[in-house]
Amino acid sequence: MNAYVTPVAGGDAVFAATPLVDFIRQNTFDRPTLVLSRDIVAQNYRALKAGLGRADIHYAVKANPAREVIETLIAQGSRFDAASRGEIELCLSLGAQPAHISFGNTVKRASDIAFAHAAGITLFAADSEMELEKIAEHAPGAQVYIRLLVGATGADWPLSRKFGCAPERAVELMDEAVSVGLKPVGLSFHVGSQTRRSEMWRDTLDQVAGVWAEARAAGHALSLINIGGGLPAFYGDEIAAPEAYAAQVMAMVEPRFPGATRVMAEPGRGMVAEAGMIAAEVLLVSRKSDEDLCRWVYLDIGRFSGLAETEGEAIRYQFLTDRDHEATGPCILAGPSCDSADVLYEKRPVALPVGLRAGDRIIIRACGAYTSSYSSVGFNGFPPLDVVVI
């Protein structure tokens, strides 16, 4: 069987028989541990590449910077989206070519721009005049793409407010780029993290296509469209298989951007989330009063030790226990730290076995993205999330 079975509409994922689950159940861990599969990373890359076709995949390193993940993706032919000098150095040290790395953060330290330029990186993101000035000074003649701020898309976690310029400012910034000696080559945007249905892209693509047409009409010979990330992982709600989903997105991209000889995509979550599961432990099960409808279940992992994406209950992780044959009841799920913010799910309680006890193992599914890279170095003295790669 495949290393992992991705769910499709109308079907169920096969979790209980995966090598990740088998490995966790056959081993003991003295602290919360993320178990990653190289094979699943490679499988996901091939599926996304098949669907994206001519688009270049620039893996979003921030999703999971494990050396083994980067090595696997280099072997598969991936390119990389780096957010910092550290990520650039990591990719270069493992054999990635400078021409295959883009510096996609729009808020960069000047010295890091200079480092990237000296290392041979030629493609940078920007969304403001000051960023263009920094790039022009420290990476003269570089290619730049302008990141756009787009509206709500229906993504589980929109994440669209911090970066990007208003669409009506894009041509002005391209003019500024030319005036300081840079080469504006295209546009980028982020449709929102965990965009579960491909049709959610349509309105955003229409908006960006309007800016594309305006810029080309203004004399900018744009050739690059960067569609960013947003490709989903399975957290319990139905999603299309990755190849089909990516193909549906590309079918909408192709007719909207005439002259786009280069298409970039920056999957992070969609590449690695399902390649990892966390082995954790129940520390305590309790009720605050006799009238409580929900039990409180405390785990040895929480918001500060890897599960930061539970903020606002945006990402709904799925759980496996050795008691899944038992009846279940609603639980409020929390982490171990002495911080009242370390509550994972309360607005929408989680159904867990009624017999759950301290010491029971719990497996958290689809944790390969944004867990180890978010884990604190030692808040409250708890160790950072350990990582094992199989």
C-alpha positions as a Python dict, from the first residue, in 0.01 Angstrom:
ca = {
    (1, 'M'): (0, 0, 0),
    (2, 'N'): (103, 364, -30),
    (3, 'A'): (284, 524, 261),
    (4, 'Y'): (-15, 751, 310),
    (5, 'V'): (-363, 754, 161),
    (6, 'T'): (-483, 1108, 93),
    (7, 'P'): (-857, 1158, 141),
    (8, 'V'): (-1076, 1251, -153),
    (9, 'A'): (-1430, 1379, -169),
    (10, 'G'): (-1666, 1110, -53),
    (11, 'G'): (-1390, 890, 90),
    (12, 'D'): (-1210, 829, 418),
    (13, 'A'): (-842, 855, 498),
    (14, 'V'): (-662, 542, 606),
    (15, 'F'): (-471, 647, 916),
    (16, 'A'): (-455, 343, 1141),
    (17, 'A'): (-233, 138, 908),
    (18, 'T'): (26, 398, 808),
    (19, 'P'): (398, 348, 874),
    (20, 'L'): (391, 663, 1089),
    (21, 'V'): (131, 516, 1324),
    (22, 'D'): (309, 181, 1327),
    (23, 'F'): (640, 345, 1415),
    (24, 'I'): (490, 549, 1697),
    (25, 'R'): (307, 249, 1845),
    (26, 'Q'): (620, 35, 1830),
    (27, 'N'): (839, 287, 2013),
    (28, 'T'): (843, 485, 2335),
    (29, 'F'): (916, 857, 2363),
    (30, 'D'): (1021, 1050, 2671),
    (31, 'R'): (881, 1378, 2536),
    (32, 'P'): (646, 1492, 2259),
    (33, 'T'): (799, 1382, 1929),
    (34, 'L'): (719, 1466, 1570),
    (35, 'V'): (771, 1163, 1345),
    (36, 'L'): (825, 1253, 980),
    (37, 'S'): (829, 1033, 671),
    (38, 'R'): (1065, 1113, 384),
    (39, 'D'): (859, 886, 159),
    (40, 'I'): (540, 1083, 217),
    (41, 'V'): (718, 1413, 150),
    (42, 'A'): (843, 1276, -181),
    (43, 'Q'): (502, 1131, -264),
    (44, 'N'): (333, 1465, -194),
    (45, 'Y'): (586, 1650, -409),
    (46, 'R'): (524, 1421, -704),
    (47, 'A'): (147, 1454, -669),
    (48, 'L'): (155, 1832, -648),
    (49, 'K'): (402, 1860, -935),
    (50, 'A'): (182, 1640, -1152),
    (51, 'G'): (-114, 1868, -1086),
    (52, 'L'): (74, 2197, -1113),
    (53, 'G'): (229, 2102, -1444),
    (54, 'R'): (466, 2369, -1573),
    (55, 'A'): (461, 2563, -1247),
    (56, 'D'): (784, 2562, -1048),
    (57, 'I'): (736, 2441, -691),
    (58, 'H'): (918, 2664, -442),
    (59, 'Y'): (867, 2478, -115),
    (60, 'A'): (794, 2717, 173),
    (61, 'V'): (1085, 2625, 400),
    (62, 'K'): (919, 2780, 706),
    (63, 'A'): (659, 2502, 708),
    (64, 'N'): (921, 2249, 815),
    (65, 'P'): (1294, 2318, 782),
    (66, 'A'): (1412, 1971, 882),
    (67, 'R'): (1729, 1891, 691),
    (68, 'E'): (1587, 1558, 578),
    (69, 'V'): (1282, 1732, 430),
    (70, 'I'): (1500, 1976, 235),
    (71, 'E'): (1729, 1694, 115),
    (72, 'T'): (1432, 1489, -1),
    (73, 'L'): (1283, 1781, -191),
    (74, 'I'): (1614, 1872, -355),
    (75, 'A'): (1637, 1513, -479),
    (76, 'Q'): (1285, 1543, -620),
    (77, 'G'): (1373, 1864, -809),
    (78, 'S'): (1200, 2118, -586),
    (79, 'R'): (1290, 2483, -560),
    (80, 'F'): (1258, 2685, -241),
    (81, 'D'): (1090, 2994, -97),
    (82, 'A'): (1309, 3131, 182),
    (83, 'A'): (1198, 3380, 446),
    (84, 'S'): (1537, 3454, 603),
    (85, 'R'): (1913, 3428, 569),
    (86, 'G'): (1900, 3118, 789),
    (87, 'E'): (1668, 2939, 549),
    (88, 'I'): (1881, 3042, 253),
    (89, 'E'): (2194, 2911, 422),
    (90, 'L'): (2017, 2585, 506),
    (91, 'C'): (1907, 2523, 147),
    (92, 'L'): (2245, 2616, 1),
    (93, 'S'): (2430, 2397, 252),
    (94, 'L'): (2227, 2096, 141),
    (95, 'G'): (2290, 2149, -229),
    (96, 'A'): (2011, 2373, -355),
    (97, 'Q'): (2114, 2602, -640),
    (98, 'P'): (2095, 2980, -579),
    (99, 'A'): (1885, 3018, -893),
    (100, 'H'): (1629, 2784, -738),
    (101, 'I'): (1579, 2994, -424),
    (102, 'S'): (1355, 3301, -401),
    (103, 'F'): (1369, 3546, -108),
    (104, 'G'): (996, 3570, -52),
    (105, 'N'): (974, 3770, 272),
    (106, 'T'): (872, 4132, 205),
    (107, 'V'): (1035, 4248, 533),
    (108, 'K'): (1406, 4176, 497),
    (109, 'R'): (1714, 4293, 685),
    (110, 'A'): (1941, 4490, 452),
    (111, 'S'): (2243, 4277, 537),
    (112, 'D'): (2044, 3962, 455),
    (113, 'I'): (1956, 4103, 114),
    (114, 'A'): (2326, 4165, 56),
    (115, 'F'): (2410, 3813, 168),
    (116, 'A'): (2150, 3661, -65),
    (117, 'H'): (2270, 3871, -357),
    (118, 'A'): (2632, 3769, -296),
    (119, 'A'): (2522, 3405, -279),
    (120, 'G'): (2371, 3430, -627),
    (121, 'I'): (2002, 3475, -548),
    (122, 'T'): (1835, 3705, -798),
    (123, 'L'): (1461, 3695, -719),
    (124, 'F'): (1315, 3900, -433),
    (125, 'A'): (967, 3993, -309),
    (126, 'A'): (861, 4346, -218),
    (127, 'D'): (545, 4533, -124),
    (128, 'S'): (668, 4885, -43),
    (129, 'E'): (895, 5164, -165),
    (130, 'M'): (1138, 5123, 125),
    (131, 'E'): (1182, 4752, 56),
    (132, 'L'): (1255, 4828, -308),
    (133, 'E'): (1515, 5084, -200),
    (134, 'K'): (1687, 4826, 22),
    (135, 'I'): (1690, 4569, -257),
    (136, 'A'): (1822, 4823, -508),
    (137, 'E'): (2105, 4920, -275),
    (138, 'H'): (2209, 4571, -167),
    (139, 'A'): (2107, 4357, -469),
    (140, 'P'): (2143, 4597, -764),
    (141, 'G'): (1971, 4486, -1081),
    (142, 'A'): (1773, 4211, -907),
    (143, 'Q'): (1439, 4080, -1027),
    (144, 'V'): (1145, 4163, -802),
    (145, 'Y'): (785, 4058, -782),
    (146, 'I'): (526, 4272, -608),
    (147, 'R'): (311, 4103, -348),
    (148, 'L'): (-55, 4202, -345),
    (149, 'L'): (-289, 4227, -50),
    (150, 'V'): (-604, 4032, -140),
    (151, 'G'): (-939, 4011, 34),
    (152, 'A'): (-1112, 3731, 222),
    (153, 'T'): (-1113, 3401, 36),
    (154, 'G'): (-1282, 3155, 268),
    (155, 'A'): (-954, 2995, 376),
    (156, 'D'): (-954, 2842, 724),
    (157, 'W'): (-673, 3080, 818),
    (158, 'P'): (-673, 3387, 586),
    (159, 'L'): (-335, 3531, 704),
    (160, 'S'): (-368, 3805, 444),
    (161, 'R'): (-335, 4132, 638),
    (162, 'K'): (32, 4157, 727),
    (163, 'F'): (192, 4136, 383),
    (164, 'G'): (119, 4287, 44),
    (165, 'C'): (23, 4622, -100),
    (166, 'A'): (-321, 4736, -206),
    (167, 'P'): (-380, 4629, -569),
    (168, 'E'): (-411, 4990, -684),
    (169, 'R'): (-52, 5057, -569),
    (170, 'A'): (112, 4776, -765),
    (171, 'V'): (189, 4967, -1085),
    (172, 'E'): (324, 5260, -883),
    (173, 'L'): (564, 5023, -707),
    (174, 'M'): (673, 4869, -1036),
    (175, 'D'): (747, 5218, -1167),
    (176, 'E'): (952, 5280, -852),
    (177, 'A'): (1139, 4953, -903),
    (178, 'V'): (1239, 5056, -1253),
    (179, 'S'): (1350, 5399, -1131),
    (180, 'V'): (1594, 5243, -883),
    (181, 'G'): (1738, 4995, -1132),
    (182, 'L'): (1541, 4682, -1047),
    (183, 'K'): (1351, 4454, -1283),
    (184, 'P'): (983, 4410, -1191),
    (185, 'V'): (895, 4072, -1338),
    (186, 'G'): (565, 3975, -1181),
    (187, 'L'): (311, 3954, -902),
    (188, 'S'): (250, 3733, -603),
    (189, 'F'): (-30, 3683, -353),
    (190, 'H'): (-142, 3444, -80),
    (191, 'V'): (-492, 3305, -109),
    (192, 'G'): (-489, 3202, 258),
    (193, 'S'): (-363, 2902, 449),
    (194, 'Q'): (-572, 2585, 427),
    (195, 'T'): (-790, 2688, 135),
    (196, 'R'): (-987, 2364, 129),
    (197, 'R'): (-1171, 2401, -203),
    (198, 'S'): (-1010, 2504, -529),
    (199, 'E'): (-1306, 2721, -629),
    (200, 'M'): (-1214, 2952, -341),
    (201, 'W'): (-926, 3074, -559),
    (202, 'R'): (-1146, 3213, -836),
    (203, 'D'): (-1228, 3561, -704),
    (204, 'T'): (-870, 3622, -591),
    (205, 'L'): (-731, 3513, -926),
    (206, 'D'): (-974, 3748, -1101),
    (207, 'Q'): (-855, 4034, -880),
    (208, 'V'): (-487, 3962, -941),
    (209, 'A'): (-548, 3917, -1314),
    (210, 'G'): (-690, 4269, -1326),
    (211, 'V'): (-368, 4408, -1176),
    (212, 'W'): (-165, 4195, -1417),
    (213, 'A'): (-349, 4344, -1716),
    (214, 'E'): (-312, 4697, -1579),
    (215, 'A'): (62, 4655, -1527),
    (216, 'R'): (122, 4515, -1872),
    (217, 'A'): (-85, 4794, -2025),
    (218, 'A'): (137, 5040, -1836),
    (219, 'G'): (442, 4897, -2012),
    (220, 'H'): (570, 4644, -1759),
    (221, 'A'): (658, 4322, -1942),
    (222, 'L'): (551, 4089, -1662),
    (223, 'S'): (640, 3723, -1707),
    (224, 'L'): (606, 3570, -1357),
    (225, 'I'): (295, 3492, -1155),
    (226, 'N'): (357, 3352, -808),
    (227, 'I'): (39, 3191, -676),
    (228, 'G'): (187, 3137, -330),
    (229, 'G'): (65, 2868, -95),
    (230, 'G'): (-276, 2773, 39),
    (231, 'L'): (-282, 2415, -89),
    (232, 'P'): (-457, 2223, 188),
    (233, 'A'): (-388, 1925, 409),
    (234, 'F'): (-642, 1687, 560),
    (235, 'Y'): (-756, 1783, 911),
    (236, 'G'): (-1090, 1606, 906),
    (237, 'D'): (-1286, 1802, 646),
    (238, 'E'): (-1301, 1668, 293),
    (239, 'I'): (-1043, 1793, 45),
    (240, 'A'): (-955, 1685, -307),
    (241, 'A'): (-649, 1471, -364),
    (242, 'P'): (-342, 1695, -412),
    (243, 'E'): (-290, 1626, -783),
    (244, 'A'): (-654, 1698, -867),
    (245, 'Y'): (-665, 2008, -647),
    (246, 'A'): (-346, 2153, -798),
    (247, 'A'): (-468, 2082, -1151),
    (248, 'Q'): (-796, 2261, -1080),
    (249, 'V'): (-607, 2568, -958),
    (250, 'M'): (-376, 2569, -1260),
    (251, 'A'): (-675, 2542, -1493),
    (252, 'M'): (-792, 2874, -1348),
    (253, 'V'): (-447, 3033, -1355),
    (254, 'E'): (-354, 2961, -1716),
    (255, 'P'): (-617, 3171, -1899),
    (256, 'R'): (-592, 3469, -1662),
    (257, 'F'): (-228, 3566, -1704),
    (258, 'P'): (-131, 3608, -2070),
    (259, 'G'): (241, 3638, -2115),
    (260, 'A'): (320, 3449, -1795),
    (261, 'T'): (609, 3233, -1905),
    (262, 'R'): (685, 3143, -1541),
    (263, 'V'): (443, 3023, -1278),
    (264, 'M'): (556, 2968, -919),
    (265, 'A'): (375, 2791, -637),
    (266, 'E'): (487, 2788, -274),
    (267, 'P'): (325, 2491, -100),
    (268, 'G'): (421, 2436, 261),
    (269, 'R'): (132, 2280, 453),
    (270, 'G'): (13, 2089, 146),
    (271, 'M'): (360, 1942, 104),
    (272, 'V'): (451, 1827, 454),
    (273, 'A'): (156, 1836, 697),
    (274, 'E'): (43, 1482, 622),
    (275, 'A'): (403, 1360, 630),
    (276, 'G'): (418, 1391, 1007),
    (277, 'M'): (239, 1281, 1324),
    (278, 'I'): (315, 1373, 1684),
    (279, 'A'): (350, 1114, 1957),
    (280, 'A'): (215, 1273, 2276),
    (281, 'E'): (87, 1167, 2618),
    (282, 'V'): (-215, 1244, 2834),
    (283, 'L'): (-104, 1407, 3160),
    (284, 'L'): (-439, 1462, 3329),
    (285, 'V'): (-814, 1418, 3281),
    (286, 'S'): (-1036, 1619, 3515),
    (287, 'R'): (-1359, 1812, 3559),
    (288, 'K'): (-1373, 2158, 3713),
    (289, 'S'): (-1702, 2085, 3885),
    (290, 'D'): (-1967, 1816, 3910),
    (291, 'E'): (-2180, 2016, 3666),
    (292, 'D'): (-1919, 2033, 3392),
    (293, 'L'): (-2041, 1892, 3061),
    (294, 'C'): (-1686, 1854, 2931),
    (295, 'R'): (-1378, 1691, 3074),
    (296, 'W'): (-1052, 1878, 3062),
    (297, 'V'): (-778, 1672, 2897),
    (298, 'Y'): (-423, 1800, 2943),
    (299, 'L'): (-150, 1682, 2706),
    (300, 'D'): (228, 1701, 2737),
    (301, 'I'): (227, 1923, 2426),
    (302, 'G'): (49, 2253, 2385),
    (303, 'R'): (42, 2585, 2207),
    (304, 'F'): (397, 2677, 2306),
    (305, 'S'): (555, 2341, 2229),
    (306, 'G'): (439, 2287, 1871),
    (307, 'L'): (63, 2339, 1842),
    (308, 'A'): (66, 2716, 1786),
    (309, 'E'): (-179, 2681, 1498),
    (310, 'T'): (-457, 2597, 1740),
    (311, 'E'): (-477, 2972, 1805),
    (312, 'G'): (-836, 3071, 1737),
    (313, 'E'): (-896, 2698, 1681),
    (314, 'A'): (-804, 2766, 1318),
    (315, 'I'): (-637, 2429, 1256),
    (316, 'R'): (-835, 2134, 1389),
    (317, 'Y'): (-594, 1847, 1445),
    (318, 'Q'): (-724, 1489, 1451),
    (319, 'F'): (-633, 1237, 1721),
    (320, 'L'): (-576, 865, 1759),
    (321, 'T'): (-562, 676, 2088),
    (322, 'D'): (-542, 312, 2192),
    (323, 'R'): (-896, 349, 2329),
    (324, 'D'): (-1069, 449, 2006),
    (325, 'H'): (-1292, 143, 2035),
    (326, 'E'): (-1454, 301, 2345),
    (327, 'A'): (-1745, 544, 2361),
    (328, 'T'): (-1643, 909, 2337),
    (329, 'G'): (-1742, 1230, 2511),
    (330, 'P'): (-1664, 1601, 2465),
    (331, 'C'): (-1335, 1733, 2599),
    (332, 'I'): (-1165, 2067, 2635),
    (333, 'L'): (-806, 2011, 2524),
    (334, 'A'): (-516, 2197, 2683),
    (335, 'G'): (-139, 2191, 2701),
    (336, 'P'): (89, 2150, 3004),
    (337, 'S'): (229, 2498, 3057),
    (338, 'C'): (145, 2736, 3342),
    (339, 'D'): (-16, 2983, 3101),
    (340, 'S'): (-390, 3031, 3066),
    (341, 'A'): (-353, 3084, 2691),
    (342, 'D'): (-238, 2725, 2654),
    (343, 'V'): (-587, 2595, 2574),
    (344, 'L'): (-613, 2425, 2237),
    (345, 'Y'): (-983, 2357, 2180),
    (346, 'E'): (-1264, 2494, 2398),
    (347, 'K'): (-1512, 2667, 2169),
    (348, 'R'): (-1552, 2342, 1978),
    (349, 'P'): (-1473, 2057, 2218),
    (350, 'V'): (-1299, 1742, 2093),
    (351, 'A'): (-1458, 1397, 2118),
    (352, 'L'): (-1219, 1162, 2298),
    (353, 'P'): (-1266, 821, 2463),
    (354, 'V'): (-1442, 829, 2800),
    (355, 'G'): (-1182, 592, 2947),
    (356, 'L'): (-887, 818, 2870),
    (357, 'R'): (-635, 821, 3155),
    (358, 'A'): (-308, 988, 3249),
    (359, 'G'): (-23, 805, 3078),
    (360, 'D'): (-224, 711, 2769),
    (361, 'R'): (-52, 767, 2436),
    (362, 'I'): (-220, 1004, 2194),
    (363, 'I'): (-121, 1046, 1828),
    (364, 'I'): (-186, 1380, 1660),
    (365, 'R'): (-231, 1351, 1286),
    (366, 'A'): (-109, 1576, 1004),
    (367, 'C'): (149, 1762, 1213),
    (368, 'G'): (433, 1782, 963),
    (369, 'A'): (380, 2155, 900),
    (370, 'Y'): (419, 2447, 1139),
    (371, 'T'): (481, 2244, 1454),
    (372, 'S'): (853, 2187, 1509),
    (373, 'S'): (930, 2525, 1351),
    (374, 'Y'): (687, 2696, 1593),
    (375, 'S'): (798, 2509, 1906),
    (376, 'S'): (951, 2724, 2180),
    (377, 'V'): (1305, 2653, 2296),
    (378, 'G'): (1195, 2582, 2652),
    (379, 'F'): (896, 2778, 2784),
    (380, 'N'): (828, 2674, 3146),
    (381, 'G'): (1128, 2443, 3116),
    (382, 'F'): (949, 2203, 2882),
    (383, 'P'): (1185, 2081, 2607),
    (384, 'P'): (1124, 2173, 2244),
    (385, 'L'): (940, 1930, 2023),
    (386, 'D'): (1170, 1643, 1930),
    (387, 'V'): (1186, 1529, 1566),
    (388, 'V'): (1247, 1179, 1429),
    (389, 'V'): (1264, 1113, 1055),
    (390, 'I'): (1192, 772, 907),
}
